[in-house]
Amino acid sequence: MPVKKQITTLQLYCIIIISIAITNHVLLIPVLLHYGKRDSWLGASLAVVPMLIMASLIYFLVKRTKQGDLIEWIRMRIGKWGTYFFRTILILICFTHAVVTIKDVTMWTHITYLPRTPIFMIMLLFIVFCFFAARQGMMAIAISSGILLPVVMLLGYFVMGANFQYKDYTLLTPLFTHGYGPTLMCVGLTCSASFEILSVLILQHHVRTRIRLRGLLILSMIVIGLTIGPLTGAIAIFGPFEAADLRYPAFEQWRMVTLGKYISHLDFLSIFQWISGACMRTSILMFISVDLMKVKQKSTRTHILIWISLGLLGLSMYPVSDNQMVLWLQNDYYMIMFAVGLVLLLFLLVVAMLPIRRKEMEAK
């Protein structure tokens, strides 16, 4: 039974942008500053080159799959068991991203503005909201992202402009004081976070309009820009070494915002940005997990989503300190995601060269 194509390409890009924005702002920037210090912004900027290449490869795969169901396309070429393994890997990746997002956003919420609220309650309410969004389906997530993203971007430009009075862009230089290693490291880290645009291939069969190369190239540049903006802002305001010591450099920029003499403490606006991005990201990850299982009956999908929600809640409640979380992000998370993203892309390119199996064609 073919999937009903519900959304447009623009709506798909809105979902991807808002979901990547939250991780690039909250998770990636502290890691880039840790490794690159002053060179981190240049590394993030240079990542645009491999990202544009990757966008071109994704477009090639979109053309090869004829913008159809990626899982069905793979099954026709490598068989049922290979497809099961591929789907399992993708679901595990979605679970990992979702747990990291939930853990980090609840930790930030608990630290910044709800210190007396139990972490369990914060996680529970957050996951319940994401469950209902994922249950409503792709259209609901797309509409929500389309409404929230312009406001999130407007607030981003607001905090950038309001803090110009504190910025000293001479702090962005000199470069390469510790060699080229930190810059190259930041290129790899930025690419590892941006590999998530591969989700275009996973969700393409829900899109009713054509996915074009120009759109993918613009999407890649926007994703890189989401990193460069707050990263250069953090260095220009706090300096490379002080910024590297901050847990949430993007949030600290909000705490600097004042309007005139008497209006300050506008950092409450950052709550909208954080929660919007985290909710849309977790919702789409939950939706993808169910979508990959190819369950058509709505009641069964609901039951699976309930179990996914309970699993995410249980994993997110695992006792991990904030310091342990930071060390894991710096040492393991992005390194693993870079390797996994690269392997997935190469795997899909190899599959694209394979002919359709006669047995699978007959089974179809």
C-alpha positions as CSV (number, residue, x, y, z in Angstrom):
1,M,0.0,0.0,0.0
2,P,1.7,3.3,-1.1
3,V,2.2,6.0,1.5
4,K,0.1,9.1,1.2
5,K,2.4,12.0,0.3
6,Q,1.4,14.6,2.8
7,I,4.0,17.4,2.9
8,T,6.0,19.7,0.6
9,T,9.7,19.9,0.2
10,L,9.7,23.2,2.0
11,Q,8.0,21.6,5.0
12,L,10.5,18.8,5.0
13,Y,13.3,21.3,5.1
14,C,11.7,23.2,8.0
15,I,11.5,20.0,10.0
16,I,15.2,19.2,9.3
17,I,16.4,22.8,10.1
18,I,14.6,23.1,13.4
19,S,15.7,19.7,14.5
20,I,19.3,20.2,13.6
21,A,19.4,23.8,15.0
22,I,18.7,22.7,18.6
23,T,21.6,20.2,18.6
24,N,24.0,22.5,16.8
25,H,23.3,25.3,19.3
26,V,23.2,23.3,22.5
27,L,25.3,20.2,21.9
28,L,27.8,20.9,19.1
29,I,29.0,24.4,19.9
30,P,30.5,23.5,23.3
31,V,32.3,20.6,21.7
32,L,33.7,22.7,18.9
33,L,34.9,25.3,21.4
34,H,36.5,22.6,23.5
35,Y,38.6,21.3,20.6
36,G,39.1,24.3,18.4
37,K,38.9,27.4,20.7
38,R,39.6,30.3,18.5
39,D,39.9,28.1,15.3
40,S,36.5,26.5,15.9
41,W,34.6,29.0,13.8
42,L,36.9,28.5,10.8
43,G,36.5,24.8,11.1
44,A,32.8,25.1,11.1
45,S,32.9,27.4,8.1
46,L,35.2,25.0,6.1
47,A,32.7,22.2,6.7
48,V,30.5,23.8,4.0
49,V,32.7,22.2,1.3
50,P,32.1,18.5,2.3
51,M,28.5,19.4,3.2
52,L,27.8,20.6,-0.4
53,I,29.4,17.5,-1.7
54,M,27.2,15.4,0.5
55,A,24.1,17.3,-0.6
56,S,25.0,16.5,-4.2
57,L,25.4,12.8,-3.3
58,I,22.0,12.9,-1.5
59,Y,20.4,14.4,-4.6
60,F,22.0,11.6,-6.7
61,L,20.4,9.0,-4.3
62,V,17.0,10.9,-4.5
63,K,17.1,10.5,-8.3
64,R,18.1,6.8,-8.1
65,T,15.3,6.1,-5.7
66,K,12.9,8.1,-7.7
67,Q,11.9,9.9,-4.5
68,G,10.3,6.7,-3.3
69,D,10.4,4.6,-0.2
70,L,14.1,4.1,0.7
71,I,13.5,0.9,2.6
72,E,11.6,-0.7,-0.2
73,W,14.3,0.5,-2.7
74,I,17.0,-1.2,-0.6
75,R,15.0,-4.4,-0.2
76,M,14.7,-4.7,-4.0
77,R,18.6,-4.7,-4.2
78,I,19.9,-6.5,-1.1
79,G,17.0,-8.6,0.1
80,K,14.9,-8.9,3.2
81,W,17.5,-9.7,5.8
82,G,19.9,-7.0,4.8
83,T,17.0,-4.5,4.9
84,Y,16.1,-5.7,8.4
85,F,19.6,-5.0,9.6
86,F,19.7,-1.5,7.9
87,R,16.3,-0.6,9.5
88,T,17.5,-1.8,12.9
89,I,20.6,0.4,12.7
90,L,18.5,3.5,11.7
91,I,16.1,2.9,14.6
92,L,19.0,2.6,17.1
93,I,20.4,5.9,15.7
94,C,17.0,7.6,16.2
95,F,16.8,6.2,19.8
96,T,20.3,7.5,20.5
97,H,19.6,11.0,19.2
98,A,16.3,11.1,21.0
99,V,17.7,10.1,24.4
100,V,20.6,12.6,24.1
101,T,18.1,15.4,23.2
102,I,15.7,14.5,26.0
103,K,18.5,14.2,28.5
104,D,20.2,17.4,27.6
105,V,17.0,19.6,27.3
106,T,15.7,18.3,30.7
107,M,19.0,18.9,32.3
108,W,19.1,22.5,30.9
109,T,15.5,23.0,32.0
110,H,16.2,21.8,35.5
111,I,19.4,23.9,35.9
112,T,18.1,27.2,34.4
113,Y,14.5,27.7,35.3
114,L,12.9,24.7,37.0
115,P,15.4,23.7,39.7
116,R,12.7,22.5,42.2
117,T,10.8,20.4,39.7
118,P,11.8,16.7,39.6
119,I,13.7,15.8,36.5
120,F,11.3,12.8,36.1
121,M,8.3,15.1,35.8
122,I,10.1,17.3,33.2
123,M,11.0,14.3,31.1
124,L,7.5,12.8,31.4
125,L,5.7,15.9,30.3
126,F,8.2,16.5,27.5
127,I,7.9,12.9,26.2
128,V,4.1,12.9,26.4
129,F,3.9,16.0,24.2
130,C,6.3,14.4,21.7
131,F,4.2,11.2,21.7
132,F,1.1,13.0,20.7
133,A,2.9,15.0,18.0
134,A,4.4,11.8,16.6
135,R,1.1,10.0,16.8
136,Q,-0.6,12.7,14.8
137,G,1.8,12.0,12.0
138,M,4.0,13.8,9.5
139,M,1.6,16.5,8.6
140,A,1.2,17.7,12.2
141,I,5.0,17.8,12.7
142,A,5.4,19.7,9.4
143,I,2.8,22.3,10.2
144,S,4.2,22.8,13.7
145,S,7.7,23.2,12.4
146,G,6.6,25.6,9.8
147,I,4.9,27.8,12.4
148,L,7.7,27.6,15.0
149,L,10.8,27.9,12.8
150,P,10.2,31.5,11.7
151,V,9.7,32.6,15.3
152,V,12.8,30.7,16.4
153,M,14.9,32.3,13.6
154,L,13.5,35.7,14.4
155,L,14.6,35.3,18.1
156,G,18.0,34.2,16.9
157,Y,18.5,37.3,14.8
158,F,17.2,39.4,17.8
159,V,19.8,38.0,20.2
160,M,22.5,38.4,17.6
161,G,21.6,42.1,17.0
162,A,21.0,42.9,20.6
163,N,24.5,41.7,21.7
164,F,26.4,43.6,19.0
165,Q,27.3,46.2,21.7
166,Y,29.3,43.5,23.6
167,K,31.0,41.8,20.6
168,D,34.7,42.2,19.7
169,Y,35.3,40.3,16.5
170,T,39.0,40.8,16.7
171,L,38.9,37.9,19.2
172,L,38.3,35.6,16.2
173,T,42.0,36.0,15.2
174,P,44.8,35.0,15.1
175,L,44.2,31.6,13.7
176,F,46.2,28.4,13.6
177,T,48.2,29.2,16.8
178,H,48.1,25.5,17.7
179,G,48.5,24.2,14.1
180,Y,45.9,23.0,11.7
181,G,44.7,20.0,13.8
182,P,42.0,21.9,15.8
183,T,40.5,23.3,12.6
184,L,40.4,20.0,10.9
185,M,38.9,18.4,14.0
186,C,36.1,21.0,14.0
187,V,35.4,20.4,10.3
188,G,34.8,16.7,11.1
189,L,32.7,17.5,14.1
190,T,30.5,19.9,12.2
191,C,30.0,17.3,9.4
192,S,29.1,14.6,11.9
193,A,26.3,16.8,13.3
194,S,25.2,17.7,9.8
195,F,25.0,14.1,8.5
196,E,21.4,14.3,9.8
197,I,20.3,15.8,6.5
198,L,20.4,12.1,5.3
199,S,17.0,12.0,6.9
200,V,15.8,13.6,3.6
201,L,16.2,10.2,2.1
202,I,14.3,8.5,4.9
203,L,11.4,10.9,4.7
204,Q,11.3,11.6,0.9
205,H,8.4,9.2,0.2
206,H,6.2,11.5,2.3
207,V,7.0,14.5,0.1
208,R,4.6,15.3,-2.8
209,T,6.8,17.9,-4.5
210,R,10.1,17.4,-6.2
211,I,13.3,17.5,-4.1
212,R,15.8,19.6,-6.1
213,L,19.6,20.0,-5.9
214,R,19.3,23.7,-5.4
215,G,17.2,23.2,-2.3
216,L,19.5,20.6,-0.8
217,L,22.5,22.9,-1.4
218,I,20.7,25.8,0.4
219,L,19.7,23.4,3.2
220,S,23.3,22.4,3.7
221,M,24.5,26.0,3.9
222,I,21.7,26.9,6.3
223,V,22.7,24.0,8.6
224,I,26.3,25.2,8.6
225,G,25.1,28.8,9.2
226,L,23.2,27.6,12.3
227,T,26.5,26.7,13.8
228,I,28.7,29.6,12.6
229,G,26.4,32.4,13.9
230,P,26.2,31.5,17.6
231,L,29.7,30.1,17.6
232,T,31.3,33.4,16.4
233,G,29.0,35.3,18.7
234,A,30.2,33.3,21.7
235,I,33.9,33.9,20.9
236,A,33.3,37.6,20.2
237,I,31.5,38.2,23.5
238,F,33.3,35.9,25.9
239,G,36.6,35.2,24.2
240,P,37.7,31.7,23.0
241,F,38.8,30.4,26.4
242,E,36.0,31.6,28.5
243,A,33.5,30.5,25.9
244,A,35.0,27.0,25.9
245,D,34.4,26.8,29.7
246,L,30.7,27.6,29.4
247,R,28.2,24.7,29.5
248,Y,25.6,26.5,27.3
249,P,27.4,29.3,25.3
250,A,24.2,30.0,23.2
251,F,22.1,30.5,26.4
252,E,24.7,32.7,28.0
253,Q,24.4,35.0,25.0
254,W,20.7,35.4,25.9
255,R,21.6,36.4,29.4
256,M,23.6,39.3,28.0
257,V,20.6,40.8,26.2
258,T,19.3,44.2,27.4
259,L,17.0,46.7,25.8
260,G,18.0,50.2,27.1
261,K,18.6,50.7,30.8
262,Y,15.5,49.1,32.3
263,I,14.7,46.0,30.2
264,S,16.8,42.9,30.9
265,H,16.4,39.3,31.9
266,L,15.1,38.5,28.4
267,D,16.7,35.0,28.5
268,F,13.2,33.6,29.1
269,L,12.7,33.9,25.4
270,S,15.4,31.2,24.9
271,I,13.0,28.8,26.5
272,F,10.7,29.0,23.4
273,Q,13.7,28.3,21.2
274,W,15.0,25.3,23.2
275,I,11.6,23.6,23.8
276,S,10.4,24.2,20.2
277,G,13.5,22.6,18.7
278,A,13.8,19.8,21.1
279,C,10.1,18.9,20.8
280,M,10.1,18.9,17.0
281,R,13.4,16.9,16.9
282,T,12.2,14.2,19.4
283,S,8.8,14.0,17.7
284,I,10.3,13.4,14.2
285,L,12.7,10.8,15.6
286,M,9.9,8.9,17.2
287,F,7.9,9.2,14.0
288,I,10.8,7.9,11.9
289,S,11.3,4.9,14.3
290,V,7.7,3.8,13.8
291,D,7.7,4.6,10.0
292,L,10.7,2.4,9.5
293,M,8.8,-0.5,11.0
294,K,6.2,-0.2,8.2
295,V,3.2,-0.6,10.5
296,K,0.1,0.6,8.7
297,Q,-2.6,0.1,11.3
298,K,-3.0,3.2,13.4
299,S,-3.8,1.4,16.7
300,T,-0.7,-0.7,16.3
301,R,1.4,2.4,15.6
302,T,0.0,4.0,18.7
303,H,1.0,1.0,20.8
304,I,4.5,1.0,19.4
305,L,4.8,4.7,20.1
306,I,3.8,4.1,23.7
307,W,6.5,1.5,24.1
308,I,9.0,3.8,22.4
309,S,8.0,6.6,24.8
310,L,8.4,4.3,27.8
311,G,11.8,3.2,26.5
312,L,13.0,6.8,26.0
313,L,11.8,7.7,29.4
314,G,13.6,4.7,31.0
315,L,16.9,5.4,29.1
316,S,16.8,9.1,29.8
317,M,16.3,8.5,33.5
318,Y,19.5,6.5,33.7
319,P,21.6,8.3,36.3
320,V,24.3,10.2,34.4
321,S,25.9,13.4,35.8
322,D,26.2,16.5,33.6
323,N,30.0,16.2,33.7
324,Q,29.8,12.6,32.4
325,M,27.4,13.7,29.7
326,V,29.7,16.5,28.5
327,L,32.7,14.1,28.5
328,W,30.7,11.5,26.5
329,L,29.6,14.2,24.0
330,Q,33.2,15.4,23.6
331,N,34.9,12.0,23.4
332,D,32.4,9.6,21.9
333,Y,29.1,10.8,20.6
334,Y,30.2,13.0,17.7
335,M,33.0,10.6,16.7
336,I,30.6,7.7,16.6
337,M,28.0,9.7,14.6
338,F,30.6,10.8,12.1
339,A,31.7,7.2,11.5
340,V,28.1,5.9,11.3
341,G,26.9,8.8,9.0
342,L,29.9,8.2,6.6
343,V,29.3,4.4,6.5
344,L,25.5,4.9,5.9
345,L,26.2,7.3,3.0
346,L,28.8,5.0,1.4
347,F,26.5,2.0,1.9
348,L,23.6,3.8,0.1
349,L,26.0,4.8,-2.7
350,V,27.1,1.1,-3.1
351,V,23.4,-0.1,-3.1
352,A,22.6,2.5,-5.8
353,M,25.0,0.7,-8.1
354,L,23.4,-2.7,-7.5
355,P,20.8,-4.1,-9.9
356,I,17.3,-5.1,-8.7
357,R,17.1,-8.7,-7.6
358,R,14.9,-10.9,-9.8
359,K,13.6,-12.8,-6.8
360,E,12.6,-9.5,-5.1
361,M,10.9,-8.2,-8.3
362,E,8.9,-11.4,-8.5
363,A,7.9,-11.2,-4.8
364,K,6.7,-7.6,-5.3
